[in-house]
Amino acid sequence: MDLLRNSISGIDFLFLIPVLVCIAASALVGLLPKLRSRYGLLTISLLATVGVYRRAILGYVLINLVTYLFVLGLDRIPSSSQLQRQHRWRWSIAAMLVLVFVFLAGRYYQLETRPVSLGVTLFYFSLNMWALLRLITLLWEFGSGRVAKPSPLAFVTWLALPFTLIGPILRYSQFAQQLPLMYGPQRTEGIDSKEWWRKLFWATGQISLGLLLSGFQISLAGSANSLSRWEKVAISFSLTPWSFYLLWAGYFKFMEGLAMFWGLSLPPSFNRPFGRRNLSEFWANWNMTATSVFRDYFFYNRWGLAKVHLYLNTLIVFLMVGVWHGLNGYWVLWGLLHGIGFCAYLWYRTNKQRFAIWQHKILDAPLRLAAPLATYLYVCSCWFLPPTILKLIR
């Protein structure tokens, strides 16, 4: 019980409240199929959003309202010619840059902690990491002409979906394709299947084990002064990565199962990233919905150069991922370390023939075994090393 109590107090309900809200939202639609209508799902979504954001709901509404009004204004720009389409795209890029600047300013000045009194205490600013990526994908897809202007009903339903409020990322284009399937009293196929129950059971097990490991980690942190340096290293390379992974992988998998009650198919987020042979395979299976946004929008850009620069874009991607987590030295170094490691792997892959001497039958098996271990140790080092590096450079 102490481990569970430590876990719950340590995550400050950031995790458990959305889970309970989504269970309630799914149960309502499952028990009352008539709620599977445009305004029925919208009402549940809005209530769920209020339940998750609570006092920050004002800030969440304001940032989404401003973004949608900008999209409406952007829609007034004709798109019949190439020049007009480029004009719309440039305004979209400008809006994305402003949104990123607002997000970073909010983090730096801690605007999410500044309340305003309107009879009740509310926060006028709320732009978390998941809301930022959602709005970025909308501006990108609409500005590039990949999606039509969302109707107010579709937009509000999309941004208020209880299953994606704190992840995973469901791009508007993915949502729009499924929107017609959400409505109607018919029962969603697949909910009673063995695969669905297996996914839900596995997700529950992951969350439970993640909570226990988190509670154990918090208990050990309370006696950090009595731990040796190597004991702290052992915790950083065992409990820390696995508790984080199990909690969030289980949560996202849980959301995938619950969303089926609404006729929604959410993209997978985690696919056993630990044990992969290299950093490329690790990141292809770690927080996949968020990683794909950074890959698509940052990696495949030229940044004014004649062609895509492989190593520069890799560093930019991981630096942005780090800043997305937090605007501080720890996350900047975390991103740079991952970027440097990924660049080293890309260089090796490009120059693999230089290492042909190592491609021998005797060495194949040891190298295959060493690669997943080396990848795991490097990923954990990126979590562990930044505080040490910061102490050295200060």
Long-range contacts (C-beta under 8 A, 24 or more apart in sequence): 2-215, 2-219, 3-211, 3-212, 3-215, 3-216, 3-219, 4-211, 4-212, 4-215, 5-215, 6-214, 6-215, 6-218, 6-219, 7-211, 7-212, 7-214, 7-215, 7-218, 8-211, 9-218, 10-214, 10-215, 10-218, 11-214, 11-247, 14-166, 15-247, 15-251, 17-51, 17-52, 18-52, 18-162, 18-165, 18-166, 18-251, 19-207, 19-251, 19-254, 21-48, 21-51, 21-52, 21-162, 22-48, 22-162, 22-163, 22-254, 22-255, 22-258, 23-258, 24-48, 25-162, 25-163, 25-258, 25-262, 26-258, 26-259, 26-261, 26-262, 29-261, 29-262, 30-191, 30-261, 33-185, 33-186, 33-187, 34-185, 36-182, 36-183, 36-184, 36-185, 36-186, 36-262, 36-263, 37-183, 38-153, 38-157, 38-183, 41-157, 41-182, 41-183, 41-262, 42-153, 42-156, 42-157, 42-160, 44-162, 45-156, 45-157, 45-160, 45-161, 45-162, 46-156, 46-160, 48-160, 48-162, 48-165, 49-160, 49-162, 49-165, 52-162, 52-165, 52-166, 53-126, 53-165, 55-115, 55-120, 55-121, 55-122, 55-123, 56-112, 56-122, 56-123, 56-126, 57-122, 57-126, 58-116, 58-118, 58-122, 58-123, 58-124, 58-126, 59-112, 59-122, 59-123, 59-124, 59-125, 59-126, 59-127, 60-126, 60-127, 60-131, 62-124, 62-125, 62-126, 63-102, 63-125, 63-126, 63-127, 63-131, 63-135, 64-131, 64-135, 64-159, 67-95, 67-99, 67-135, 67-138, 67-139, 68-150, 68-152, 68-155, 70-95, 70-139, 71-138, 71-139, 71-142, 71-149, 71-150, 72-149, 74-142, 74-143, 75-142, 75-149, 79-145, 85-145, 88-143, 88-145, 89-143, 89-144, 91-143, 92-139, 92-140, 92-142, 92-143, 92-144, 93-143, 95-139, 95-143, 96-136, 96-139, 96-140, 99-127, 99-132, 99-135, 99-136, 99-139, 100-132, 100-136, 102-127, 103-127, 103-129, 103-132, 104-323, 104-327, 107-326, 107-327, 108-327, 128-166, 129-324, 129-325, 130-164, 130-165, 130-166, 130-167, 130-169, 130-290, 131-159, 132-324, 133-169, 133-290, 133-293, 133-324, 134-159, 134-164, 134-169, 134-170, 136-293, 136-297, 137-169, 137-171, 137-172, 137-293, 138-171, 138-172, 140-297, 141-171, 141-172, 141-173, 142-172, 146-173, 147-172, 147-173, 147-176, 150-176, 154-179, 161-259, 161-264, 163-255, 163-258, 163-259, 163-262, 163-264, 163-266, 164-255, 164-266, 167-248, 167-251, 167-252, 167-255, 167-269, 167-287, 167-289, 167-290, 168-252, 168-255, 168-256, 168-266, 168-267, 168-269, 168-288, 168-289, 168-290, 169-267, 169-289, 169-290, 169-292, 169-293, 170-264, 170-266, 170-267, 170-289, 171-293, 174-267, 175-264, 178-263, 178-264, 178-265, 181-263, 181-264, 182-262, 182-263, 182-264, 183-263, 188-260, 188-261, 188-262, 188-263, 190-260, 191-260, 191-261, 196-257, 196-260, 199-253, 199-256, 199-257, 200-254, 200-257, 202-250, 202-253, 203-250, 203-251, 203-253, 203-254, 203-256, 203-257, 204-250, 204-254, 205-250, 206-246, 206-247, 206-249, 206-250, 206-253, 207-246, 207-247, 207-250, 207-251, 207-254, 208-250, 209-246, 209-250, 210-242, 210-243, 210-244, 210-245, 210-246, 210-247, 210-248, 210-250, 211-247, 213-239, 213-242, 213-243, 213-246, 214-243, 214-247, 216-243, 217-243, 233-384, 236-380, 236-383, 236-384, 237-377, 237-380, 237-384, 240-380, 240-383, 241-274, 241-379, 241-380, 241-383, 242-274, 245-270, 245-273, 245-274, 248-287, 274-376, 274-379, 275-372, 275-376, 276-372, 276-375, 277-368, 277-371, 277-372, 277-375, 278-345, 278-371, 278-375, 279-338, 279-341, 279-342, 279-345, 279-375, 279-378, 279-379, 280-342, 280-345, 280-346, 280-349, 281-375, 282-375, 282-379, 283-342, 290-324, 291-321, 294-320, 294-321, 294-324, 310-346, 311-343, 311-346, 311-347, 314-339, 314-342, 314-343, 314-346, 315-339, 315-340, 315-343, 318-342, 329-386, 329-390, 330-386, 330-387, 330-390, 331-386, 333-385, 333-386, 333-389, 333-390, 334-382, 334-383, 334-386, 337-381, 337-382, 337-385, 337-386, 338-379, 338-382, 341-378, 341-382
